[in-house]
Amino acid sequence: MVFKNTFGIPENFVPSAIKRKSKIKIAENGLKFGNVGFNVTRRGVQLSIKFKSKQEIFGFGLQMKGFNRNYGKVKTRNDADPVGNSGNTHASVPLFFTAEGRGYIIDTFRDTTFYIGKSKKRKRTIEKDNKITLSTEELYFGDRTDSYDVNVEIPYCEGVTVYYIETDSLTQAVKEYNMLSGGGCLPPIWGLGVYYRCSAKFCDRQVLDTADYFRRNDIPLSVIGLEPGWQTHSYSCSLVWDKKRFPNPNKFIEKLNEKNCKVNLWEHAFISPAAPFYDEIFPYCGNYEVWQGVVPDFTSEQCVKPFINRHKELVKQGVTGFKLDECDGSDNTGGWFFPDNAEFPSGIDGEQMHNAFGILYQKTIMRALNKPTFSQARSTHLFCAPLPFALYSDLYEMKDYVTACVNSGFSGMLWSPELRDCKDKKDLLNRMRLLVFSAQYIINAWYLERAPWLEFGAEQEAKEILKLRESLIPYLFSAYNVYNKTGLPPIRAVVVDYPMDKETYSLQDEYMFGESLLVAPVFDGGNKRKVYLPKGAWYDFYSAKRVNDGYTDYESDNMPVFVKGNSVIPFARKISGSDNDVLFEIEPVCYGEGGTFTLADANGKTFDLIMTEGVLENTEITVGNYKIISGKNS
């Protein structure tokens, strides 16, 4: 159940004011004032959320440096370069869940601070033992069991709305948050294929040659991405084609479409004087520049309309998506972005706009697109689940990437670790395998003259990995369909599926991928690690051999992936077509004695693949985008 509770007088510009219509009922006043204390001080709003026992706490957006937050301080502020486990990250949001199935959403764009497990003053007795310890962990964290409250501080306001989710499981709480947001996004089938971003210096001929390389060698490719060089001016942006590199954009896009390649354009929202609509939006932009470009007030229709019209022109030429870069801001690397004391004509200040900028940007772009998309953005905020954008980062530590994968599902976010440079062949292949089991497959070769695997003589291995991704598209698309209909994220922490298993409370380097797969990435070019599998039957994804639950040592040159017992995986081979007409040949594989998988097609229809003792019912039929052939038992 979702409850809405208003304390004091909230600000008008808040996340709920711009979110999509909820797909779930909202009740009033589910929080009792005895459980949540409210106060307004010179610092702003103070909330005190009281718990009777220790809580396992998850959420706060795309956190890359930490997982379970049952103690300490978290400050939710969007930032391109998080340097520690402070709470700041690309998409940091004021939201958390408990393992017991409760959720708390603080409806604000302010930099919100959470103090978890901090003890207030009370009269104490003298301790008899003056225990001396040489362990800094014991010294600094010795008072963790003293308080279980979460104290929240929202600056510069006199009130706030809190959405409270109360369910009987963490699984249901996460689902209800996404349905409160409007349901999860459903990307087009082609959006789950391979994205390849070409060198920023490439001209039209070089981009077409790149597409030809993929097609000639039967390497999967769905989308070609163009980096800053497609524009006449990119820092700040003109959003105008560079006619030296791309003399005929319409013909260029037409040729890529003939090769079954969609087109995605890089940009950011800081608008150059070279943009044809610069003068028109200038009066409606913020009072600070970024990279000598104006910053649009995305809440102002006078500012948004010319911005949308320019993008409509690009969409009319055949562009199917955009990469919305640098909408997160930087506090630590160069300090680019507008300051918190910036002013926008709508009355919004820089702090609010900083956190809202990414999601407002996405919503503006969606108004320009009149076709299905699966695009990219570097920042987002509360209630973002319906927006078909995957987040990405300039940060490149694989452990950070995986922690972000694990955390993303709590906040309705999709996260994709890009492939760029690699230390060696093993590092390259590990990263490529990780991308197979990601929300979106992005190879970002923006500074490379040729595909990164060619540097290591790994073309055949790369091809096999990309083919594996292609074979899992129907499986992943069906997971997105579940996301859209029920709110269950396609990629999520293991604790979301197993909230009663205490071992999952600290499991930040494994995650669930769709209905049945558990992914446990290896790091630093290695090929072995300790894996935890919750109680039940599990199988190795590649060999189909039974694997013990609990902790086990795993060694393989493949990315460790495990399948829940009695699961049906619809492995696919692309036969023909593109867009909604794409046709896959499906050969289901059952891991165990029998099971069912609900396959979704591009038109929203579903079909149950039922296998019993290795035998598939209803074989040799064509349903929607799929031609079903005889399955097999693992």
DRENMITI-354760 format. One line per field, with one value per residue (C-alpha): residue in three letters; x, y, z; residue number from 1. Coordinates in Angstrom, 2 decimals, m for minus. Layout:
N
type <- (ala  ...)
xx <- (X  ...)
yy <- (Y  ...)
zz <- (Z  ...)
seq <- (NUM  ...)
// end
This chain:
634
type <- (met  val  phe  lys  asn  thr  phe  gly  ile  pro  glu  asn  phe  val  pro  ser  ala  ile  lys  arg  lys  ser  lys  ile  lys  ile  ala  glu  asn  gly  leu  lys  phe  gly  asn  val  gly  phe  asn  val  thr  arg  arg  gly  val  gln  leu  ser  ile  lys  phe  lys  ser  lys  gln  glu  ile  phe  gly  phe  gly  leu  gln  met  lys  gly  phe  asn  arg  asn  tyr  gly  lys  val  lys  thr  arg  asn  asp  ala  asp  pro  val  gly  asn  ser  gly  asn  thr  his  ala  ser  val  pro  leu  phe  phe  thr  ala  glu  gly  arg  gly  tyr  ile  ile  asp  thr  phe  arg  asp  thr  thr  phe  tyr  ile  gly  lys  ser  lys  lys  arg  lys  arg  thr  ile  glu  lys  asp  asn  lys  ile  thr  leu  ser  thr  glu  glu  leu  tyr  phe  gly  asp  arg  thr  asp  ser  tyr  asp  val  asn  val  glu  ile  pro  tyr  cys  glu  gly  val  thr  val  tyr  tyr  ile  glu  thr  asp  ser  leu  thr  gln  ala  val  lys  glu  tyr  asn  met  leu  ser  gly  gly  gly  cys  leu  pro  pro  ile  trp  gly  leu  gly  val  tyr  tyr  arg  cys  ser  ala  lys  phe  cys  asp  arg  gln  val  leu  asp  thr  ala  asp  tyr  phe  arg  arg  asn  asp  ile  pro  leu  ser  val  ile  gly  leu  glu  pro  gly  trp  gln  thr  his  ser  tyr  ser  cys  ser  leu  val  trp  asp  lys  lys  arg  phe  pro  asn  pro  asn  lys  phe  ile  glu  lys  leu  asn  glu  lys  asn  cys  lys  val  asn  leu  trp  glu  his  ala  phe  ile  ser  pro  ala  ala  pro  phe  tyr  asp  glu  ile  phe  pro  tyr  cys  gly  asn  tyr  glu  val  trp  gln  gly  val  val  pro  asp  phe  thr  ser  glu  gln  cys  val  lys  pro  phe  ile  asn  arg  his  lys  glu  leu  val  lys  gln  gly  val  thr  gly  phe  lys  leu  asp  glu  cys  asp  gly  ser  asp  asn  thr  gly  gly  trp  phe  phe  pro  asp  asn  ala  glu  phe  pro  ser  gly  ile  asp  gly  glu  gln  met  his  asn  ala  phe  gly  ile  leu  tyr  gln  lys  thr  ile  met  arg  ala  leu  asn  lys  pro  thr  phe  ser  gln  ala  arg  ser  thr  his  leu  phe  cys  ala  pro  leu  pro  phe  ala  leu  tyr  ser  asp  leu  tyr  glu  met  lys  asp  tyr  val  thr  ala  cys  val  asn  ser  gly  phe  ser  gly  met  leu  trp  ser  pro  glu  leu  arg  asp  cys  lys  asp  lys  lys  asp  leu  leu  asn  arg  met  arg  leu  leu  val  phe  ser  ala  gln  tyr  ile  ile  asn  ala  trp  tyr  leu  glu  arg  ala  pro  trp  leu  glu  phe  gly  ala  glu  gln  glu  ala  lys  glu  ile  leu  lys  leu  arg  glu  ser  leu  ile  pro  tyr  leu  phe  ser  ala  tyr  asn  val  tyr  asn  lys  thr  gly  leu  pro  pro  ile  arg  ala  val  val  val  asp  tyr  pro  met  asp  lys  glu  thr  tyr  ser  leu  gln  asp  glu  tyr  met  phe  gly  glu  ser  leu  leu  val  ala  pro  val  phe  asp  gly  gly  asn  lys  arg  lys  val  tyr  leu  pro  lys  gly  ala  trp  tyr  asp  phe  tyr  ser  ala  lys  arg  val  asn  asp  gly  tyr  thr  asp  tyr  glu  ser  asp  asn  met  pro  val  phe  val  lys  gly  asn  ser  val  ile  pro  phe  ala  arg  lys  ile  ser  gly  ser  asp  asn  asp  val  leu  phe  glu  ile  glu  pro  val  cys  tyr  gly  glu  gly  gly  thr  phe  thr  leu  ala  asp  ala  asn  gly  lys  thr  phe  asp  leu  ile  met  thr  glu  gly  val  leu  glu  asn  thr  glu  ile  thr  val  gly  asn  tyr  lys  ile  ile  ser  gly  lys  asn  ser)
xx <- (0.00  1.26  0.41  0.95  1.72  2.23  4.08  4.05  3.98  5.97  7.62  5.76  8.62  8.96  9.42  5.77  4.71  6.36  5.94  3.70  0.29  0.53  m0.52  m1.33  m3.75  m2.41  m3.97  m3.61  m1.86  m0.35  2.39  1.42  3.00  4.20  6.42  7.62  8.62  8.44  10.04  11.10  14.33  16.58  18.24  14.98  12.76  13.75  12.10  12.72  11.65  11.59  12.26  12.05  14.85  17.85  16.90  18.68  18.40  18.82  18.29  19.35  19.65  22.60  25.04  28.46  30.44  28.16  25.15  23.43  23.13  22.07  24.37  26.02  25.30  23.96  23.60  21.61  23.14  23.65  27.33  29.40  32.37  31.54  34.81  33.54  30.56  28.92  25.68  26.63  26.45  25.11  21.54  21.21  17.66  15.99  14.48  15.15  13.67  13.97  14.37  11.06  9.16  8.81  9.73  10.19  10.24  11.05  9.40  12.08  14.76  16.82  20.15  18.71  20.77  19.96  21.52  21.03  21.39  22.64  21.96  20.46  21.58  20.29  21.43  23.80  25.44  29.20  30.64  32.56  34.94  37.24  37.89  41.04  41.06  43.61  41.01  39.87  36.68  35.72  36.75  34.84  31.78  31.16  27.86  25.97  23.35  22.41  19.79  17.73  16.16  16.64  16.80  16.25  17.17  15.78  17.22  15.53  11.91  9.05  7.37  7.65  5.54  6.58  5.33  5.29  5.13  4.05  4.08  4.97  8.22  11.01  10.12  6.61  7.79  10.17  7.44  4.95  7.42  7.85  4.10  3.71  6.13  3.92  5.31  8.64  9.66  9.34  12.11  11.74  13.26  16.05  17.00  18.28  20.81  24.36  25.08  28.39  29.49  31.98  35.02  34.09  36.28  34.61  32.90  29.88  31.97  33.91  30.70  29.21  32.42  32.09  28.55  29.78  32.52  29.90  27.60  30.43  31.67  28.20  28.76  25.50  24.81  21.56  22.47  25.28  26.02  27.63  29.75  30.43  31.92  28.55  27.90  29.41  30.06  29.88  31.14  28.65  26.25  24.92  22.76  23.54  25.14  28.76  28.42  32.13  31.84  28.17  27.27  23.96  22.57  19.30  21.06  23.58  20.84  18.95  22.03  22.47  18.81  19.29  21.92  19.36  21.19  19.40  21.04  21.69  23.20  25.38  24.60  24.35  21.88  24.26  23.39  25.97  25.45  25.88  22.51  19.75  17.41  19.96  18.49  14.96  15.68  18.25  15.76  14.39  17.68  19.49  21.75  24.97  26.68  28.32  31.06  30.02  26.53  23.19  21.41  17.75  15.05  13.31  10.26  9.63  7.53  9.03  12.43  11.41  9.44  12.33  14.55  11.94  11.38  15.08  15.06  11.91  13.85  16.56  13.96  12.30  15.67  15.61  17.30  15.83  17.56  19.90  22.73  22.16  25.62  26.87  23.47  24.71  27.22  30.65  31.84  35.26  36.61  36.82  33.76  31.78  28.03  26.03  26.32  23.67  22.90  22.01  18.61  16.19  13.31  10.74  11.96  13.79  17.24  20.45  20.35  16.90  17.74  20.99  19.13  16.17  18.15  18.62  15.02  13.64  16.01  14.76  11.12  11.81  13.49  10.57  8.27  10.39  10.53  7.48  8.94  10.11  13.51  16.00  18.33  20.99  21.33  23.93  21.49  17.92  15.81  12.74  9.90  12.08  11.04  8.75  11.45  13.32  16.82  19.79  22.29  26.04  29.24  32.73  33.89  35.41  36.14  34.36  33.49  31.79  29.92  28.59  27.63  25.63  23.92  22.97  21.63  19.89  16.77  15.76  15.15  13.61  16.86  18.51  22.29  24.73  28.50  30.02  32.92  35.83  39.56  40.90  44.14  44.51  42.54  41.19  39.95  38.29  36.46  35.39  33.86  32.17  30.68  29.40  27.58  25.74  23.94  23.24  20.24  21.76  24.83  27.02  30.48  31.77  34.66  34.46  38.26  39.11  39.72  38.54  36.68  38.46  38.75  40.89  43.67  43.90  43.28  40.00  37.51  36.16  35.73  34.02  31.69  30.68  29.97  27.84  25.98  25.21  23.72  21.59  20.42  19.12  17.14  13.73  14.50  15.44  12.59  10.17  11.74  11.12  7.51  7.19  8.79  6.21  3.24  4.27  7.19  9.71  13.04  14.80  18.08  18.03  19.87  19.65  18.07  15.02  14.22  15.45  14.71  14.48  18.03  20.34  23.39  21.97  21.95  25.60  25.70  26.76  28.70  25.96  22.59  19.50  19.10  15.51  13.39  15.92  19.57  21.99  25.14  28.34  30.98  34.72  37.05  40.60  41.07  40.59  38.73  37.76  35.71  33.54  29.85  26.80  23.64  20.45  18.87  17.46  18.47  20.94  22.66  25.71  24.45  27.05  27.59  24.09  25.72  24.04  25.73  25.44  23.65  25.35  28.94  31.02  34.31  33.82  36.56  35.93  36.96  33.27  31.30  29.83  26.10  23.69  20.16  17.43  16.26  13.27  13.72  13.14  15.52  14.34  17.63  17.16  18.69  17.76  16.38  15.14  13.56  14.00  11.91  8.63  8.89  12.07  11.79  13.74  14.01  13.53  15.02  14.03  16.35  15.08  17.46  15.91  12.92  10.46  9.19  7.43  8.65  6.29  7.60  6.49  6.47  6.76  2.99  2.60  1.24  2.56  2.99  3.87  6.73  6.01  8.55  8.12  11.02  12.81  9.82  8.32  4.58  3.36  6.53  7.09  4.79  5.24  3.92  4.43  8.15  9.11  9.34  9.34  11.32  11.85  13.43  15.93  16.70  19.91)
yy <- (0.00  3.51  6.41  10.12  12.32  16.08  17.88  21.68  23.70  21.95  23.72  23.74  22.45  18.83  15.47  14.43  17.59  16.33  12.57  10.39  9.26  6.55  2.99  2.27  3.77  6.27  6.63  9.59  9.72  6.27  7.59  8.29  11.39  9.21  7.30  10.32  13.48  16.76  20.09  23.25  24.95  27.65  24.84  23.71  20.67  17.94  14.51  11.74  8.26  5.94  2.20  m0.23  m2.47  m2.37  m2.03  m3.17  m0.09  0.06  2.66  6.32  6.01  4.96  4.45  3.25  3.11  1.41  m0.86  m1.55  1.78  0.71  3.28  6.59  9.62  9.84  13.10  12.81  15.14  14.49  14.59  13.26  12.15  10.56  10.16  8.19  6.54  9.88  9.49  11.81  10.10  10.53  9.92  10.29  10.34  10.77  7.31  4.18  0.77  m1.62  m5.37  m5.73  m4.19  m0.51  2.36  6.09  8.62  12.23  14.38  17.02  18.13  19.55  18.09  15.85  14.45  11.19  10.44  6.73  5.25  8.41  8.58  11.67  12.84  10.97  10.50  7.54  5.54  5.09  2.08  m0.25  m1.54  0.84  m1.57  m0.78  m1.86  m1.50  m1.98  1.23  m0.49  m1.23  2.27  4.20  2.02  0.80  2.63  1.24  m0.62  2.37  3.90  2.70  5.99  7.73  11.51  13.47  17.09  19.02  22.55  25.83  24.70  24.75  21.46  18.24  15.39  11.85  8.79  5.77  2.22  m0.56  m4.15  m7.60  m7.90  m5.84  m7.33  m5.88  m2.53  m2.00  m2.98  m0.57  2.33  1.75  1.51  4.73  6.24  5.13  1.63  0.59  1.57  m0.88  m0.25  m1.39  m4.80  m3.25  m1.10  m4.22  m4.98  m3.64  0.12  1.18  4.79  5.82  8.05  11.70  12.62  10.29  11.63  10.03  7.67  6.36  5.75  3.84  1.83  0.92  m0.36  m2.32  m3.92  m5.26  m6.52  m8.05  m10.06  m11.03  m9.13  m7.97  m4.23  m2.34  1.32  3.60  6.48  9.74  11.61  15.43  15.73  15.55  19.16  22.43  23.29  20.84  22.51  24.23  22.63  24.02  20.95  21.66  19.12  19.77  19.82  19.14  15.74  15.11  17.03  15.21  13.99  12.71  10.50  9.36  8.26  6.59  4.50  3.45  2.45  0.32  m1.56  m2.02  0.52  3.12  6.50  8.02  11.51  12.75  16.14  18.13  20.88  23.85  25.81  27.62  30.98  28.87  27.19  28.61  29.04  30.61  34.12  32.77  30.91  33.31  35.30  32.08  30.49  30.53  33.43  31.35  29.77  26.38  26.07  29.53  28.20  29.13  26.70  26.12  26.39  23.13  24.16  27.17  26.47  29.52  27.90  24.30  24.79  25.97  23.27  20.62  21.98  21.65  18.04  17.32  18.35  15.82  13.13  13.87  13.16  9.67  10.04  7.54  8.54  10.90  10.56  13.29  13.91  15.96  16.70  15.59  18.35  18.15  19.21  17.57  17.37  20.84  22.20  22.58  23.20  26.09  26.96  26.24  29.95  30.18  31.63  30.51  32.63  30.18  30.92  27.62  27.93  26.21  23.53  22.31  22.52  20.63  17.55  17.95  18.79  15.22  14.08  17.36  16.97  13.43  14.48  17.33  14.97  12.54  15.32  15.65  11.93  10.47  6.99  4.27  4.91  3.55  6.46  7.41  10.03  10.75  11.80  11.28  11.51  10.22  8.56  7.98  4.35  5.07  6.97  4.81  6.04  4.05  5.78  5.63  7.10  8.36  6.36  3.03  0.83  m2.46  m2.91  0.50  m0.52  m3.67  m1.90  0.53  m2.41  m3.87  m0.55  0.76  m1.38  0.04  3.46  2.54  3.24  1.44  1.41  0.33  0.11  1.29  m0.52  1.78  1.23  m1.98  m3.00  m6.22  m8.88  m10.52  m7.18  m6.47  m9.79  m9.55  m6.13  m7.34  m10.29  m8.01  m5.94  m9.05  m9.02  m5.27  m3.07  m1.79  m2.89  0.15  0.10  3.66  3.97  7.77  8.15  4.89  4.54  0.92  m1.59  m2.12  m5.91  m5.52  m4.06  m7.41  m9.84  m10.83  m10.42  m14.00  m13.93  m10.53  m11.82  m14.81  m12.53  m10.15  m13.13  m14.27  m10.86  m11.11  m14.59  m13.18  m10.27  m12.03  m13.10  m9.54  m7.93  m10.18  m8.98  m5.38  m6.32  m7.57  m4.29  m2.30  m4.33  m5.05  m2.75  m5.58  m4.22  m6.32  m5.90  m5.82  m6.73  m10.36  m9.18  m7.95  m11.56  m13.09  m10.53  m13.21  m14.43  m12.40  m13.27  m11.10  m7.99  m7.29  m8.85  m5.91  m7.74  m10.06  m9.25  m10.77  m10.45  m11.05  m13.76  m16.56  m15.52  m14.54  m12.74  m12.69  m10.67  m11.18  m8.22  m7.08  m9.50  m12.53  m15.76  m16.90  m15.62  m16.70  m16.78  m16.87  m18.60  m18.43  m21.66  m23.74  m25.51  m23.68  m24.53  m23.18  m21.07  m22.39  m26.04  m26.64  m28.56  m28.46  m26.04  m26.12  m23.28  m21.24  m20.08  m21.71  m21.03  m20.54  m20.58  m20.06  m17.87  m16.97  m14.44  m16.42  m16.73  m19.13  m20.25  m20.92  m24.52  m25.38  m22.27  m22.08  m19.76  m18.83  m18.73  m16.96  m16.58  m13.55  m14.67  m11.53  m8.13  m5.11  m2.90  m4.57  m7.00  m8.68  m12.47  m14.68  m18.44  m19.58  m22.77  m22.95  m24.69  m26.03  m26.01  m28.72  m31.01  m28.53  m24.99  m22.12  m18.89  m16.13  m14.75  m11.21  m9.86  m6.33  m5.84  m6.63  m10.14  m12.97  m16.68  m19.35  m21.71  m24.80  m27.60  m30.90  m33.35  m31.58  m31.63  m28.35  m28.06  m26.33  m26.71  m25.62  m22.58  m18.88  m16.47  m12.72  m12.07  m15.65  m18.93  m21.60  m24.77  m27.87  m27.15  m29.19  m30.11  m28.94)
zz <- (0.00  m0.83  1.46  0.91  3.90  3.84  6.62  6.80  3.59  0.81  m2.11  m5.42  m7.57  m6.44  m8.25  m7.90  m9.75  m12.97  m12.65  m14.78  m13.60  m10.98  m11.84  m8.23  m5.71  m3.21  0.24  2.56  5.93  6.31  8.57  12.13  13.63  16.50  14.04  12.07  13.84  11.91  12.73  10.92  11.99  10.56  8.59  6.97  7.49  9.94  9.84  12.36  11.20  14.20  14.10  17.04  15.78  13.47  9.80  6.66  4.42  0.62  m2.09  m2.54  m6.33  m8.46  m5.62  m6.84  m3.59  m1.07  m0.60  2.72  4.59  8.10  9.69  8.79  6.64  3.10  1.18  m2.04  m4.59  m8.30  m9.16  m12.08  m10.02  m6.66  m4.79  m1.79  m0.14  0.68  m1.26  m4.11  m7.51  m11.07  m10.00  m6.26  m4.93  m1.51  m1.28  0.76  1.49  4.40  4.03  5.89  2.96  3.80  1.52  2.19  m0.67  0.24  m2.44  m3.01  m5.45  m2.59  m1.46  1.24  4.11  5.91  9.30  9.95  13.42  15.12  18.88  20.47  23.90  26.92  30.53  30.74  33.50  33.95  32.14  34.46  31.77  29.92  27.09  25.09  21.47  18.70  15.97  14.28  13.19  16.78  17.88  15.26  14.81  18.31  18.84  15.86  17.90  20.05  17.74  14.79  13.72  10.39  10.66  7.46  6.74  3.75  3.50  2.56  2.90  5.37  4.55  2.59  1.26  2.08  0.19  2.45  1.09  3.43  2.16  3.40  1.38  m0.13  m3.51  m3.38  m2.01  m4.94  m7.40  m5.85  m6.04  m9.78  m10.28  m8.27  m10.82  m13.72  m14.41  m15.82  m19.36  m22.25  m24.81  m28.42  m29.15  m31.24  m28.24  m26.45  m29.17  m29.55  m29.58  m31.11  m30.68  m33.37  m33.05  m32.50  m35.51  m38.01  m41.12  m42.78  m44.92  m41.91  m39.97  m42.90  m43.21  m39.52  m40.07  m43.08  m40.95  m38.52  m41.28  m43.35  m40.37  m39.09  m35.82  m34.18  m34.36  m33.76  m33.23  m34.43  m32.09  m33.21  m30.69  m30.51  m34.01  m35.74  m34.64  m35.83  m32.18  m29.30  m26.07  m25.88  m28.41  m31.66  m32.46  m36.11  m38.46  m39.42  m43.22  m43.70  m42.01  m42.82  m46.01  m46.50  m43.14  m44.63  m47.15  m44.54  m42.12  m44.96  m45.83  m42.20  m42.00  m45.11  m43.12  m40.27  m38.09  m35.99  m35.30  m31.88  m31.43  m28.58  m27.08  m23.91  m23.00  m22.77  m25.89  m28.01  m29.74  m32.91  m32.26  m34.49  m31.52  m29.13  m29.26  m28.86  m25.61  m24.17  m22.00  m20.52  m19.45  m16.13  m15.16  m15.36  m18.37  m18.78  m21.44  m22.68  m23.42  m21.90  m19.57  m20.51  m17.89  m18.73  m16.70  m18.98  m22.07  m23.84  m23.41  m24.02  m27.25  m29.50  m27.98  m28.81  m32.32  m33.15  m31.96  m33.96  m37.06  m36.19  m35.49  m38.84  m40.50  m38.96  m35.58  m33.08  m29.87  m28.04  m25.55  m22.97  m21.60  m18.64  m17.13  m13.71  m12.97  m11.42  m8.00  m8.12  m11.69  m13.12  m11.37  m14.61  m14.13  m12.81  m9.08  m6.47  m6.16  m9.85  m10.65  m13.35  m14.72  m13.35  m9.81  m9.37  m7.81  m8.88  m6.19  m7.23  m10.93  m10.36  m9.14  m11.52  m14.67  m15.94  m15.58  m16.97  m19.93  m20.60  m20.43  m22.88  m25.36  m25.10  m26.28  m29.42  m30.22  m31.96  m32.27  m29.87  m28.32  m25.84  m25.22  m22.66  m19.94  m17.28  m14.59  m13.41  m10.26  m8.44  m10.40  m13.50  m14.18  m17.18  m19.09  m21.68  m20.81  m19.53  m17.28  m17.92  m16.48  m17.20  m14.18  m15.15  m12.13  m12.70  m9.03  m9.05  m12.18  m10.55  m7.31  m9.45  m11.23  m7.86  m6.51  m9.63  m9.36  m5.97  m7.56  m10.91  m12.75  m15.66  m15.66  m18.36  m17.87  m21.15  m22.81  m23.62  m23.06  m21.51  m19.81  m21.77  m23.64  m20.49  m19.15  m22.50  m22.59  m18.94  m19.60  m22.79  m20.91  m18.16  m20.80  m22.03  m18.68  m18.56  m19.25  m22.50  m24.46  m25.24  m26.83  m26.63  m29.09  m29.16  m29.27  m31.12  m34.84  m34.87  m32.70  m29.36  m29.75  m32.86  m30.70  m28.87  m31.75  m30.11  m32.95  m32.79  m29.01  m29.25  m31.94  m29.81  m26.83  m28.90  m30.36  m26.82  m26.07  m29.21  m28.17  m24.86  m26.34  m26.14  m22.55  m21.58  m23.52  m21.63  m18.36  m19.44  m20.17  m16.58  m15.43  m17.36  m16.09  m12.47  m11.58  m10.99  m12.32  m15.00  m13.10  m9.32  m6.14  m5.04  m1.77  m3.74  m4.67  m1.39  1.36  4.06  3.40  5.66  3.54  0.76  2.98  2.15  m1.33  m3.50  m6.22  m7.54  m9.10  m10.70  m14.46  m15.49  m13.95  m13.59  m13.94  m11.18  m12.36  m10.27  m12.19  m11.83  m11.46  m12.28  m15.15  m12.91  m13.59  m10.10  m7.19  m4.25  m5.17  m2.91  m4.18  m2.07  m0.91  m3.76  m6.94  m9.21  m12.49  m14.27  m17.20  m19.66  m18.71  m17.25  m14.38  m10.98  m8.55  m4.75  m3.03  m0.32  m0.75  m3.45  m5.23  m8.96  m11.59  m15.30  m18.21  m18.64  m16.62  m13.70  m14.33  m12.65  m13.45  m10.91  m10.96  m13.16  m15.28  m19.02  m20.93  m24.47  m26.37  m29.71  m33.14  m35.21  m38.56  m40.33  m40.13  m37.88  m35.63  m34.61  m37.55  m36.32  m36.21  m33.83  m33.86  m30.26  m28.83  m25.15  m22.71  m19.40  m16.44  m14.26  m14.59  m16.02  m15.94  m17.68  m19.26  m20.37  m23.65  m24.62  m28.19  m29.57  m29.58  m25.89  m26.38  m24.23  m24.81  m22.25  m23.08  m20.99  m20.67  m18.85  m18.60  m21.41  m23.77  m25.02  m25.56  m28.76  m30.85  m34.44  m34.32  m34.99  m32.36  m32.72  m33.23  m32.50  m34.36  m31.65  m32.33  m30.20  m26.86  m24.91  m21.34  m19.74)
seq <- (1  2  3  4  5  6  7  8  9  10  11  12  13  14  15  16  17  18  19  20  21  22  23  24  25  26  27  28  29  30  31  32  33  34  35  36  37  38  39  40  41  42  43  44  45  46  47  48  49  50  51  52  53  54  55  56  57  58  59  60  61  62  63  64  65  66  67  68  69  70  71  72  73  74  75  76  77  78  79  80  81  82  83  84  85  86  87  88  89  90  91  92  93  94  95  96  97  98  99  100  101  102  103  104  105  106  107  108  109  110  111  112  113  114  115  116  117  118  119  120  121  122  123  124  125  126  127  128  129  130  131  132  133  134  135  136  137  138  139  140  141  142  143  144  145  146  147  148  149  150  151  152  153  154  155  156  157  158  159  160  161  162  163  164  165  166  167  168  169  170  171  172  173  174  175  176  177  178  179  180  181  182  183  184  185  186  187  188  189  190  191  192  193  194  195  196  197  198  199  200  201  202  203  204  205  206  207  208  209  210  211  212  213  214  215  216  217  218  219  220  221  222  223  224  225  226  227  228  229  230  231  232  233  234  235  236  237  238  239  240  241  242  243  244  245  246  247  248  249  250  251  252  253  254  255  256  257  258  259  260  261  262  263  264  265  266  267  268  269  270  271  272  273  274  275  276  277  278  279  280  281  282  283  284  285  286  287  288  289  290  291  292  293  294  295  296  297  298  299  300  301  302  303  304  305  306  307  308  309  310  311  312  313  314  315  316  317  318  319  320  321  322  323  324  325  326  327  328  329  330  331  332  333  334  335  336  337  338  339  340  341  342  343  344  345  346  347  348  349  350  351  352  353  354  355  356  357  358  359  360  361  362  363  364  365  366  367  368  369  370  371  372  373  374  375  376  377  378  379  380  381  382  383  384  385  386  387  388  389  390  391  392  393  394  395  396  397  398  399  400  401  402  403  404  405  406  407  408  409  410  411  412  413  414  415  416  417  418  419  420  421  422  423  424  425  426  427  428  429  430  431  432  433  434  435  436  437  438  439  440  441  442  443  444  445  446  447  448  449  450  451  452  453  454  455  456  457  458  459  460  461  462  463  464  465  466  467  468  469  470  471  472  473  474  475  476  477  478  479  480  481  482  483  484  485  486  487  488  489  490  491  492  493  494  495  496  497  498  499  500  501  502  503  504  505  506  507  508  509  510  511  512  513  514  515  516  517  518  519  520  521  522  523  524  525  526  527  528  529  530  531  532  533  534  535  536  537  538  539  540  541  542  543  544  545  546  547  548  549  550  551  552  553  554  555  556  557  558  559  560  561  562  563  564  565  566  567  568  569  570  571  572  573  574  575  576  577  578  579  580  581  582  583  584  585  586  587  588  589  590  591  592  593  594  595  596  597  598  599  600  601  602  603  604  605  606  607  608  609  610  611  612  613  614  615  616  617  618  619  620  621  622  623  624  625  626  627  628  629  630  631  632  633  634)
// end
